[in-house]
Amino acid sequence: MPTQVKPRALRPGSHIRIVSPASPLTPEKIDDGVKWLESEGYRVSLGDHVFDKHHYLAGTDEDRAGDFMAAIGDPDVDCVM
């Protein structure tokens, strides 16, 4: 049976990184959610290209993949959303 990796539980102070691997986001779409997460005690950051627009996508393939890979590779990030 494969080894299972269980992520750390989130708690106040945990760092949540928001990325947009598909459609672009707008500040209006995420402001309320970011404010709520912060009010719950989480630290929130955004991927560099979360608001980019390339045709119907949130930036180029390279930019979207780069944001995701940067988020999962950052030891300070506890959750990628």
Number of C-alpha atoms within 10 A of each C-alpha: 3 4 5 6 6 6 8 9 8 12 11 12 13 17 20 22 22 20 26 23 22 15 17 20 18 12 10 8 10 12 11 11 11 19 13 12 15 16 11 12 14 18 17 19 15 17 19 16 21 22 18 18 15 12 10 9 17 21 21 16 12 9 18 24 17 16 21 21 12 16 23 14 10 10 9 12 17 20 17 16 13
